[in-house]
């Protein structure tokens, strides 16, 4: 494969993985290759990163794909093993001793060639496992199970802390060694991916090697590990949402006449008030009502909803959250400051009165909300509904929803399903969308786009 083909394939793989790489940035990267030493792999990596990576969150995926398209070695060129013992016939205890030496020397962090040679030798010796035709036969698990790098921690700590006392020294040493172990595990995984790519094709393995960026993770497929990252993404969006709603309020209503300024300005035109001046309205923090579908079909979307509610409560004068399945209950009390989101969801599931028969019923939930909490919506209130609009063929109660939306200053509906699935099966998305503006919102990127549209 020529350098040009490798460059084009690498840029395309970045785009497929969700990294925003424009045509112009791809050309910038190609021009950068003309002024660097192509034999210096880390310089090549830095040139690509400088021209193609915009956000720190995208760097891990970039590095994974770079290692696939520009591997340090190939199986045909195993690389020298200078200053390395014979790793092919050494016993496992000897191999573990050598790994401990490399970790104590920070060989992985410093880019020591001996570290790379050791990783490749271990994958070569322990990483190949028998598999059926057409299936991968290289595994990092078998390497890590054999060497068990995590069990070396106590021994390495004893060597590092000889003659040292105090908890701080141990904490620093433990963190450094843990980073070294994590680096070794990542290096093993990278070499395994390289070998699979050589056998199956780099394009094939590239499609599954990188998780999508957090702003493109589907809300309906959020994992617990994604929640902490999503929390960092949602908070700035909550601030922007509050700002957008305040701007819309300020632009939509002019203040009262400022008589003094108008008269003063008329002096320049002989006392004729050609220009009138209005008193600027004092903007207030708008109030927010969040109405969230908590049925099983959107259970993971509820995690995002509570994250958003957590963030919004700091930006609005008042935030009240309500959840429903086939009846509705207020859940604001479950996410007081300091409470973990997962714990709040657990409490909501166990304590909130949101279920009668266990199947979504939007119409009945809207009715119960209007009866029990209708006073919560007023001229200062923004109503935000989050759900998939699948009501199990129950009456939609459009009149009730129309009355609620009419009493609010603004009303919006965020639907976590792809637009192509609206109005399929028991979905009444378009019907509800005729009353409350409905927006597809499957990930953080679409939430950001929705907020921008509010301007």
C-alpha positions in Angstrom: 0.0 0.0 0.0 1.4 3.4 -1.0 1.7 6.3 1.4 -1.1 8.1 -0.5 -3.4 5.2 -0.2 -2.6 4.8 3.4 -3.2 8.5 4.0 -6.6 8.4 2.3 -7.6 5.3 4.1 -6.6 6.7 7.5 -8.5 9.9 7.0 -11.6 8.0 5.8 -11.3 5.7 8.9 -11.3 8.7 11.2 -14.5 10.0 9.6 -16.2 6.6 9.9 -15.2 6.6 13.5 -17.1 9.9 14.0 -14.1 12.3 14.2 -15.0 15.6 12.4 -12.3 15.7 9.7 -13.0 18.1 6.8 -11.6 17.8 3.3 -9.4 20.9 3.9 -8.0 19.4 7.1 -7.2 16.2 5.2 -5.2 18.3 2.6 -3.5 20.2 5.5 -2.3 16.8 6.8 -1.0 15.8 3.4 0.9 19.0 3.1 2.4 18.5 6.6 3.8 15.1 5.4 6.0 17.1 3.0 7.9 18.9 5.7 8.5 16.2 8.3 10.8 13.2 8.5 8.6 10.3 7.6 10.9 7.8 9.2 10.1 9.3 12.6 6.9 7.6 13.5 6.0 9.8 16.5 6.7 12.9 14.4 4.2 11.6 11.9 1.7 10.9 14.6 2.1 14.5 15.9 1.7 16.0 12.4 -1.6 14.1 11.9 -2.8 15.0 15.4 -2.1 18.7 14.9 -4.0 18.9 11.7 -6.9 16.4 12.3 -7.8 16.3 16.0 -9.9 19.1 17.4 -10.9 17.8 20.8 -9.1 15.9 23.5 -11.9 13.4 23.7 -11.1 12.4 20.1 -7.5 11.6 20.8 -7.8 8.0 22.0 -9.7 7.0 18.9 -7.2 8.8 16.7 -4.3 7.0 18.4 -5.9 3.6 17.9 -6.5 4.2 14.2 -3.0 5.6 13.7 -1.5 2.5 15.2 -3.5 0.4 12.8 -2.7 2.4 9.6 0.9 3.2 10.6 2.1 0.2 12.8 5.5 0.4 14.4 6.5 -3.0 12.8 4.9 -5.7 10.7 5.1 -9.4 11.1 7.6 -9.6 8.3 9.8 -7.1 10.1 9.8 -8.2 13.7 12.3 -5.5 14.8 15.5 -6.0 16.7 15.6 -7.4 20.2 18.8 -5.7 21.4 19.6 -6.2 25.0 16.7 -8.6 25.4 17.1 -12.2 26.8 15.7 -15.1 24.9 12.0 -14.6 25.5 10.9 -17.5 23.4 12.0 -20.2 25.8 12.0 -18.3 29.1 9.7 -19.6 31.9 6.7 -17.5 32.9 8.3 -16.4 36.3 11.3 -15.0 34.3 9.0 -13.2 31.9 7.1 -11.6 34.8 10.4 -10.5 36.4 11.4 -8.9 33.1 8.0 -7.1 32.9 8.5 -5.8 36.4 11.9 -4.4 35.4 10.4 -2.6 32.4 7.6 -1.2 34.5 9.9 0.0 37.2 12.1 1.7 34.6 9.0 3.4 33.0 10.0 1.8 29.7 6.6 2.1 28.2 6.2 5.8 29.0 9.7 6.7 27.7 9.2 4.7 24.5 12.1 2.3 25.2 12.4 0.0 22.1 13.0 -2.9 24.6 9.4 -2.4 25.9 8.0 -2.7 22.4 10.1 -5.8 21.6 8.9 -7.4 24.9 5.2 -6.7 24.1 5.5 -8.2 20.6 7.3 -11.2 21.9 4.6 -11.9 24.5 1.8 -11.5 22.0 3.7 -13.8 19.6 4.1 -16.4 22.3 0.8 -16.3 24.2 -1.6 -14.3 22.0 -2.4 -16.8 19.3 -5.4 -19.0 20.1 -7.1 -21.6 17.9 -10.2 -20.4 16.2 -12.6 -21.3 13.5 -12.2 -20.3 9.9 -12.8 -16.6 9.3 -12.6 -15.7 13.0 -9.8 -13.8 14.8 -7.2 -15.9 16.4 -5.2 -13.3 18.3 -6.3 -12.3 21.8 -4.9 -9.9 24.4 -6.7 -11.7 27.2 -4.5 -14.8 27.0 -1.4 -12.7 27.2 -2.6 -10.7 30.3 -3.9 -13.9 32.0 -0.5 -15.5 31.6 1.6 -12.6 32.8 -1.0 -11.1 35.3 0.7 -7.7 35.4 -1.7 -6.5 38.1 -0.3 -9.0 40.6 3.1 -7.4 40.3 2.0 -4.2 42.1 2.9 -5.3 45.7 6.4 -6.5 44.7 7.1 -3.4 42.7 5.9 -1.1 45.5 8.3 -2.7 47.9 11.2 -2.0 45.6 10.2 1.5 44.9 9.5 2.5 48.5 12.7 1.1 50.0 13.9 3.7 52.6 10.8 5.9 52.1 8.0 6.4 54.5 4.7 8.2 54.4 1.4 7.7 52.6 2.1 10.4 49.9 5.2 8.5 48.6 3.2 5.3 48.3 0.3 7.1 46.6 2.6 8.6 44.0 4.4 5.3 43.4 1.1 3.3 43.2 -0.3 5.8 40.6 2.9 5.7 38.5 3.0 1.9 38.5 -0.7 1.6 37.8 -0.2 3.9 34.8 2.6 1.6 33.6 0.5 -1.5 33.9 -2.3 0.2 32.0 0.2 1.2 29.3 1.4 -2.4 29.0 -2.2 -3.7 28.6 -2.9 -1.0 26.0 0.3 -1.9 24.1 -0.7 -5.6 24.1 -4.2 -4.7 22.8 -2.6 -2.5 20.1 -0.3 -5.3 18.9 -3.1 -7.7 18.8 -5.2 -5.3 16.7 -2.2 -4.9 14.4 -1.9 -8.7 13.8 -5.6 -9.1 13.2 -5.5 -6.2 10.7 -2.6 -7.9 8.8 -4.7 -11.1 8.5 -8.2 -9.7 8.0 -7.5 -6.3 6.5 -7.0 -3.0 8.2 -10.3 -1.5 6.9 -12.3 -4.3 8.5 -10.7 -4.1 12.0 -10.8 -0.2 11.9 -14.6 -0.2 11.7 -14.9 -1.9 15.1 -11.7 -0.8 16.8 -12.9 2.6 18.0 -15.8 3.6 20.1 -17.8 6.5 18.7 -17.0 9.9 20.4 -19.1 10.5 23.5 -21.1 13.2 21.8 -22.3 10.6 19.3 -23.1 7.8 21.7 -26.8 6.9 21.3 -28.8 7.8 24.4 -30.7 4.5 24.1 -27.4 2.6 24.4 -25.7 4.5 27.2 -23.6 2.4 29.6 -22.8 3.2 33.2 -19.2 3.9 32.1 -20.5 6.6 29.8 -22.4 8.6 32.4 -19.4 10.4 34.0 -18.2 11.5 30.6 -21.7 12.6 29.5 -22.1 14.6 32.7 -19.1 16.8 31.6 -20.7 17.2 28.2 -24.1 18.1 29.4 -23.3 20.9 31.8 -22.1 23.4 29.3 -25.1 22.5 27.1 -27.4 23.2 30.0 -25.9 26.7 30.3 -26.3 27.3 26.6 -29.9 26.1 26.7 -30.8 28.5 29.6 -29.1 31.4 27.7 -31.0 30.6 24.5 -34.4 30.6 26.2 -33.6 33.8 28.0 -32.6 35.5 24.7 -35.8 34.4 23.0 -37.8 35.8 25.9 -35.8 39.1 25.7 -36.2 39.5 21.9 -39.9 38.6 22.0 -41.0 41.3 24.4 -39.9 44.9 24.4 -39.9 46.9 27.6 -41.9 50.0 28.5 -41.2 53.5 27.1 -38.2 55.3 28.7 -39.7 58.8 28.7 -36.6 60.6 30.0 -34.3 59.2 27.4 -36.8 59.8 24.6 -37.2 63.5 25.6 -33.4 63.9 25.9 -32.9 62.5 22.4 -35.6 64.8 21.0 -33.6 67.9 21.9 -31.3 67.3 18.9 -34.4 67.4 16.6 -36.0 70.5 18.0 -38.1 68.7 20.5 -39.6 66.3 18.0 -39.3 62.7 19.3 -38.3 61.0 16.1 -36.7 58.2 18.0 -38.3 56.5 21.0 -36.3 54.6 23.6 -37.6 51.7 25.5 -36.7 50.5 29.0 -34.8 47.2 28.7 -36.6 44.3 30.3 -34.9 42.8 33.3 -34.2 39.2 32.2 -35.2 36.6 34.7 -34.1 33.0 34.9 -36.8 31.0 33.2 -38.5 28.2 35.0 -38.4 24.7 33.5 -40.6 21.7 33.7 -39.1 18.4 32.5 -41.6 15.6 31.7 -39.7 12.3 31.1 -40.8 8.9 29.8 -39.3 6.3 32.2 -40.6 3.2 30.6 -38.4 0.2 29.8 -38.1 1.1 26.1 -36.2 4.3 27.0 -34.7 3.3 30.3 -31.2 4.4 29.4 -32.5 7.6 27.9 -33.9 8.3 31.4 -30.3 8.3 32.7 -29.5 11.1 30.2 -32.7 12.9 31.2 -31.7 13.0 34.9 -28.2 14.1 33.9 -29.7 17.0 32.0 -32.0 17.9 34.8 -29.1 17.9 37.3 -27.3 20.4 35.1 -30.3 22.5 34.2 -31.3 23.1 37.9 -28.3 25.4 38.3 -29.2 27.5 35.3 -33.0 28.0 35.9 -34.8 29.7 38.7 -36.9 26.6 39.2 -36.6 23.1 37.8 -39.2 20.5 38.4 -38.9 17.0 37.0 -41.7 14.5 36.4 -41.5 10.9 35.2 -44.2 8.7 33.8 -44.9 5.3 32.4 -48.7 5.1 32.4 -49.1 7.7 35.2 -47.0 10.5 36.4 -45.2 11.5 39.6 -42.8 14.3 40.5 -39.2 13.1 40.9 -37.4 16.4 41.7 -36.9 15.2 45.3 -34.7 12.2 44.1 -31.8 14.3 42.8 -30.9 16.6 45.6 -27.4 18.1 45.4 -24.7 15.4 46.0 -26.8 12.4 45.1 -25.4 10.1 42.5 -27.4 9.8 39.3 -27.5 6.0 39.4 -28.8 6.1 43.0 -31.4 8.7 42.0 -32.7 6.4 39.2 -32.8 3.4 41.5 -34.8 5.4 44.1 -37.1 6.7 41.4 -37.8 3.2 40.2 -38.6 1.9 43.7 -40.4 4.9 45.2 -42.0 7.0 42.4 -45.6 6.4 41.6 -45.2 6.2 37.8 -46.7 2.8 36.9 -50.1 1.3 37.0 -50.0 -1.5 34.5 -46.4 -1.1 33.3 -47.0 0.0 29.7 -46.5 3.5 28.3 -49.6 5.6 28.2 -48.8 9.2 27.2 -52.4 10.3 27.1 -53.3 9.2 30.6 -50.0 10.6 31.9 -50.7 14.0 30.3 -54.2 13.9 31.9 -52.8 13.1 35.4 -50.2 15.8 35.0 -52.7 18.4 34.1 -54.9 17.4 37.1 -52.3 17.1 39.7 -49.5 19.5 38.6 -51.1 21.8 36.1 -50.4 24.9 38.2 -46.7 24.2 37.7 -46.9 25.6 34.1 -47.2 29.3 33.6 -46.1 32.2 31.4 -42.6 32.0 32.7 -42.3 28.2 32.2 -40.5 26.3 29.5 -41.9 22.8 29.0 -39.5 20.1 27.9 -40.9 16.6 27.1 -38.5 13.7 26.6 -39.7 10.4 25.2 -40.3 8.2 22.2 -44.0 9.0 21.7 -44.9 5.3 21.8 -48.2 5.0 23.7 -49.2 1.4 23.1 -52.2 2.5 21.0 -53.8 4.3 23.8 -55.7 7.6 23.3 -53.1 10.4 22.8 -55.2 13.1 24.6 -54.0 15.8 22.2 -56.4 18.4 23.7 -54.7 18.1 27.1 -51.2 18.4 25.7 -52.3 21.4 23.6 -53.6 23.1 26.7 -50.4 22.5 28.6 -48.2 23.7 25.8 -50.4 26.8 25.3 -50.0 27.8 29.0 -46.2 27.5 28.8 -43.9 30.2 27.4 -42.1 27.6 25.3 -42.7 23.8 24.7 -40.3 21.4 23.1 -40.2 17.6 22.7 -36.9 15.6 22.3 -37.4 12.2 20.8 -34.5 9.6 21.3 -35.6 7.5 18.3 -34.3 8.0 14.8 -36.7 10.0 12.7 -37.1 7.1 10.3 -38.8 5.1 13.1 -41.4 7.8 13.9 -45.0 6.7 13.2 -44.0 3.0 13.0 -45.9 0.6 15.2 -47.5 2.3 18.2 -45.5 5.6 17.6 -47.6 8.8 17.3 -44.6 11.1 17.0 -46.0 13.2 14.1 -49.3 13.5 15.8 -47.7 14.9 19.0 -45.3 16.9 16.9 -48.2 18.8 15.4 -48.9 20.1 18.9 -45.4 20.4 20.4 -42.4 20.9 18.1 -40.6 17.5 18.1 -36.8 17.2 17.6 -34.8 14.0 17.0 -32.3 13.9 19.9 -30.3 10.6 20.0 -27.0 12.0 21.2 -25.2 15.0 22.6 -24.4 16.3 19.1 -28.0 16.4 18.2 -28.9 18.1 21.6 -26.3 20.8 20.8 -27.8 21.3 17.4 -31.3 21.6 18.9 -30.0 24.3 21.3 -28.4 26.2 18.4 -31.7 26.2 16.6 -33.3 28.0 19.5 -31.5 31.2 18.6 
